[in-house]
Amino acid sequence: MGVKKLLFPTKFRAGSLQFLKKLLVLKKAGLEEVTVLHIIEKEKVSFDYAGYLKEVEEKLRKKAEEILKEWEEEFSKEINFKYEIVVGIPEYEVLEREENFDLIAMGKPSSGLIKKLFMGSTTMNILAHVKKPVLVAKFEEEVLHSEKCLFCKVLLATDGSEPCKRALGFIKSLAPVIEEVDVLAVQNVKRKESREPYEKIVEEFAKELEGVVKVDTHILEGTPSKEILRFAESIGSSMIVVGTTGKDAFEEMIIGSTSHRVLEKSKLPVLVIP
């Protein structure tokens, strides 16, 4: 496990270039290649009655090409840089390519409640089906525009599940760019859970990380998503890492999950491991 190839889907929103620049630190952990994917959404260039809007596609493609040529000129000096411009449905295009990459990094704009409930989002649709790690950042948040390293102080939230164990393995593969890991388990007191299993979980995770990175363990009580977010802010984490069980898109949007709630509310980048 490691990160040699990175897929970066983008709509060129403000902050996307800064996000990509920060990801180049992963070269220290083996990153060799970056592919930027720009998807011209199918609905923008085709209609049932008007047919295919070729001129619109050409205009959008030309504009994207100009931007990506500039990015290529800048990034090709530091890493093997590739790009693609395609017409399609964003989530389908990303998922179709995921097996060729070790990590997908993408932005997530804030969206309204109505849109989230009834239309969903590209990010959530991808996370409902993806099999590779996905790093999500909100472009408007300060962390992308500061000098702070994204990977230096990682908060790993765990409940001992298999996705969390895979998250642990992924973090170990990124050890060259990580300075410190805080392993956190949240005891859900509403369910009258015992503390003992959580003590065992964080102890086992810490043992795996000892000698690899600096590690500390924490057990809190409360609602997992709220405690994860509160604690990450209180200790100055640079990133939150969570595992996800991969509920279907409808269940994620209507019912939610800890990883979903953390992703929606976090001001920090969130690395989701399926």
N, C-alpha and C positions, 0 to 999 in steps of 0.2 A: 504494500500500500504506500502511496506517495502521490506527489503532484508533478507530473512531467508535462502534461498537456492541459491547458486551461481554455474553456469555452466562455466567451464573454458576449452574450446577447445584448444589444443596445439599441435605443431609440434616440441616442444623442441628447438625452436630457442634461441639463446643467448639473454638473457633479460627476457625470459618468467618466469623463477623461481623468479626473482626479482619482476616482476609485481605481481605475485600471493602473494608474501610475503607482499607487500604494501596493498593488498586488505583485509588483515586480520584485518585492522583497522575497517572494517565494523562490527566486532563483537560488537562494542559499539552501533551500530544501529540495532542490532538484528540478525546478521548473525550467523547461527547455523551449516550450512553444506556446504561443498565444494565438487563438483564432477569434476574431471579432465577427459576430454574426448580426447583420442588420436585416430585419424582416419587413418587407413592405406588406402591410396587412392586406389580404385578399379583398376584403370588403371595400377598401379604398379605390380599387382599380377595376372592380367588376360589379355589374348589376344585372338583375334578371331580364330587364327589358332593354336597357341601353347597351348590353353586351360588354365586351372587354375594352377598358379605357387605356389603350396602348400609349397614347400621348401622356396621360397622367403617370403611368408607370415609368416611362422614359424620363420624365421630369424628376420624379422622386428618386429614381436610380442614379441619375446624374448628380443630384445634390448629395446623396449618400456617398457616391464615389469620390467626390471632391473632399469630403470630410475624412474619409478613410485613407485617401492618399496622403493627407497631412499627418494622420496618425501613424501610417506606415513609415513615413520619413523620420518621424521622431522615435518610434519604438524599435525599428529594425536595427538601430545602432546598438541596442542592448539585448535583444532577444529575437528568436525566429518568429516573425510576425506575419500572420495570414489574415485575410478577411474574405467574407462571403456576403453577397447581397442577393436575397431571394424573395420571391413573392409567395405568401402562404399564410397559414394560421400560426401565430407565434409559438404556442405550446407544442403543436405537432412538429414544427421544424426543430425546436430544441430537443425534444424527446427522441426524434429520429436520429440525432447526432450524438446523443449522450454516451453511447458505448465507446466512442472514440476518444473520450476525454476522462480525466481523473477528477476534475472539479469544474463546476459551473458557477460563475459569479455574475450576479445580476442586480439591478436596482429595483427598488419597490417604492413607487410614489404613494403618498397618502391617498386613500380613496374613501368615498362616502359610504355610509351604512347601507343605503338602498342598493348601491352598485354591488357591494360585497355580498349581500343576501340573495339578490336576484340575478346578477350577472356573473358574479365571481370575479376572478382576476387571473391574468396570465400566470403570475407567481404561484397562486394557490393551485391552479390547474396543473402546473408543472410538478409542484411538490406532492400532489396526490398520486402521481404515477412514476416519478423519477426513481432511479436506482443508484444514482451517483450523488456524492455530497454536493450541496448547493449553498453558496455563501450569498446572503441577501443583505443589502445595505440601503438605507433611505438616504437619497442624495441630498436632502435638505438639512440633514443633521450635521452638527459641528465637527464630529469626529473625522469626517472625510476632508474637511478643509483646515485641519490643524496639522501639527507636526507629529502627532501621536501615532505610534506604530500600531497597526490593527491587530497584530498577533502577539504582542509582548506580554500582555496580562490577560489570560484566557479564563473565563468562568465555564467550567464543564458541569452542567446540571445532569444528574443521573438518578434513575430509579432502579438501576441494575438490570434493565431490559437489554435484549440483544442489540437494538440500535444504539443504545448508550455504550455498550461494549465495543461496537464498531467505531463509535465516536472516539473512544479512548485510543484505539489503535491508530486512527487517523491523526489524532493529536501527536502521538508518539512519532509518526512519520514527519511531522512538521517541527520537531524539536529544535532544529537549527535556527528557526526564527521565533521561537517562543522562549520567553524568559521565566515566566511563572504561570502555574496553573492552580486555580482554586477549584477543588472538587466539592460540589454542593449537592446535598440530598435534602428534600423537603418532606417532612413527616406531615401527612394530611390528618390533622387531629379530628376533623369532622367525621372521618371514617374510623376513628378510634384505633388507628394503626399503632403498633408497637415501635419503639425507637430502636430496638436491638437490630432488626434487619438492616436499617439504614446505617448504623454504625459499622456493620460488616461490609456493606457496599462501599462506603467511602474509604474504609481501610484497605480493601482489596484494590480499588482504583489507585490509591496513593502508592501502594506497594509497587504497582506496575510502572508508575512514573518516577519513582525514586531512582536517582542516579542518571535520569534522563533530563529532567527539568526541575526547577524548584517547585515544590508542591505543598499545599496546605489543604486541610479538610474542614468542612463545615456541615452542621446539621441544623436545620431550622424547622419551625412549626408554622403551619398555615396553609393557605392556598398556593400550590406550587408555582403557578405562573406569576402571581403577585410577588411572592417572596424572591423568586429568581430575579425579577426586574429590580426590585427594591435593593436587593443585596448587591447586584452588579453595579448599580449606581453608587452605593455607599462605599465600596472598596476601590472604585476607579477602574473597573474592568475595561479592557479595550474591545472585547468580543465575547459573545455568549455562544456556547456550543450545546445543542440539544439533539437528541435522537427523536425520530418520529416513526410511528407504527404504520404510516401510510393509509390512513382512512380514505374512503372515497371522497370525491370533491363535495358532494351534497352534505355528507356527514361533517366534513371539516367546516363548511360555511355555516351550517345551521346549528350544529351542536358544539363544534369547536374542539380543541385539544390543548394540552399545555404548550406544545411547540407552536401551534397556530396562534394562541394568545400572546405568547412571547414575541413571535414574529410581528404581530400587528402593533404591539405597544412599545417595543424596544427602540430606543434611540441609538443603540449600538448595532453594529453588524451582527447578524445571527448566522452561524454555520449549522445547517440542518443535515443530519446524517440519517438516511433511511435504513 
